[in-house]
Amino acid sequence: WAIALGSCTTQRHSLTLSSGANGGAYEKIGRQIVISAREVGKIKVRDNYDSYGSQQNLKRLLNGETDLALVQLDVASEAMKLGKVQAIAVLAHEYLHLITQSDSEIETFTDLDGKRVIFGTPESGIYFTARRLFSATNLNIIEANIDIREGFDKLKQKEIDAFVYVGPVGSSKKVQAELAKPPLLRLVPIST
């Protein structure tokens, strides 16, 4: 992927970026943008925002608090339709993952009926996507608004039954580490 800015000047520019939580996929992508902008484009990009994710990043962008933001396309779509923001690059394909304990009775998506499910924090893209997904079902979900940092602990302590994660699992050190250490977790198939 490449981001191109049209200019023939050698003047250094400075931009701010709102990416994501420390150790998360968006933070990793943000770090690469900072490095690439400096080395390839001779542009200084500052990413000093610890963020809950897409919704908070979009809000910061719309409020003029940042010049660039990493945002899930489904979160940004309404603002894009209204001409308030413009996508300049697709940096990663993000998928919805449903995570539970390895010994959980949850085997299918419909087994979530009546279960406690982490949706992420209200300013995250995970929350946005989880709300849209579950509002389209007849499942009675007990929604938990807990961030990814606490979510895995609650899941492993069996205070929560499942965890919705949206993102590139391979890019998130936190998700990779949590899936690999005991007590073991597993992905639940999402099919229709």
N, C-alpha and C positions, 0 to 999 in steps of 0.2 A: 504494500500500500504506500501511497505517496500523497503528500499534501503540497500543492504548489501555490505560491503567492506571486502574482504578476507584478514585477518591479525590476528595473535595471539598476537600481541604486545599491551601493554598498553600505548605506547607512544602517546601523543596527536598530532593530525595532524591539520593543518590549511588550509582551502580552502576558495576560494572566489566564490560568487554566484551572478549572474546578474538575477534579477527577474522582477520587474515591478513598475509601478507608485504607489505612495502612495494612499492607499484606494482601489486599484484594486485587481482583483482576483489573479494575479501573485504575488503581494506583500504579500497577505495573505498566499498563498502557500509557498512562500519563507520564511516567518516568521516561519511557522510550520517546515520547513526543518531545519532551524537554531536551533530551540528548540529541535527537535527530534535528530539531530546529536549530540548535546551536551549531552542530557540526556541518550540516548540509545547507541550511538556509541562512546561517549567520544571524538568527533571530533569537533573542533572549525570551524564553517562556518561563514564567514563574508558576509553580504549582504548589501553593502553600495552603491549600484548602483541604482539610480532612473532611470528607463528605459522607453522608449516608447513602448517596447514590444519585440516580438519574433525576428524580423529581427535585431534589435540593439543587443539583447542578443546573437544571433548566431554570429554576426560580432565580438563582444567582445570575444567570445569563440575561434573563428578561429584566431583572432589576438593575442591570449595568454594573454588577459587582465583579464580573469577570468577562474576559473577551472571548474565551473558548470554554466549552463544556463537553464532557463525555456523557452522552444521554442515549438510553435505549430508544430506538426508532418509534416503538409504540407509545412511549411517553411523550416524545417530541412531535408526534404526527399532527395533533390539533394546532399547535403553535406554528408548525410548518405550513399547514393549510391556510392559516390566517396571515401568512407572510411575516410573522414575527421573528422567526429564526430560519436558518438555512443549514442543511447538512452539507459538510464539505468532504466527508469521507466515511465509509463504512470500515471500521477498524477491526471488528470481530463479529462473528456470528454467535448470538447468544441463544441458549436453549433453556427451557424450563425443566428443572430437575426436582423430583420429589424424593426426599431423603428420610429414612426411618431407621430404627434400631434393627440390627440383623436378626434379632429374635422376635420382632414385632409380628402381630397378627395381620398387619396391613400388607396385602398382596396385590391389590388393584386400586385404582383411583377411587372407585365407588366404596371401598372399605374405609374411606375417610369420613363417612357419615357419622356424626356425633363425636368426632375426634378433635383433639386440640392441635391446631396447625399454626406454625409460625409463618407469618406473612411478611416479616421484615418491619422496618420502621416506616411510619407514614410518609416520609420524604424520599423513600427509596423506589427504584424502578421495580424491585422485587414485589413490593407492596402493591404498586400500581397493577402489575401483571396478575398477581395472585387474586386481587379483588375482582378484576375483570373475568378471570377464569372461573372462580367459584360463584360469582353472581349469575353466570350463565348455566349453572347446574341447579338441581333440586337438593343438593347435599346440605345437611345442617352441620356446618363447620363451626367449631369454637375457635375464633380468630385470636391469635396472640401477636401483638405488635412488639416484637423483640428484634433487636439488630443481630446481625450475623455473628458479632463478637460474643454475645451471650447465648445466642440460639443453640449452638452446638452443645454447650454445657447443659442447658435445660433438656435437650433431646437425650443426651447420654445419661442424665440423671432421671430420665423417664417422667419428667414434669410436663413434657410435651410429647405428642405422638408422632408428629411429622414436621418437616421443615421444607418450605418451598424455596428453591434457589434458582435464580435466573442469571445465566452468565456462562462464560466459557470456563468450564471446570478446570481445564488444563492451565489456565492463566492465574487461577487463584491459589496462592500458597496456603491460605487458611483452609479452603475447602479440601485441597489435596491432603493436607496434614490430618484433618479431622476424619476423612474417610479411611485413612491408613492406620490410625492408632486405636487401641482398645478403649471402651467397648466398641466393637465394630459396627459400622453403619452400612446401609445398602440403599441402592436406588430402587424405587418402585416404578414399574412400567406404567406409562400413561398411554392408554389406548382407548379407542371408541368402540 
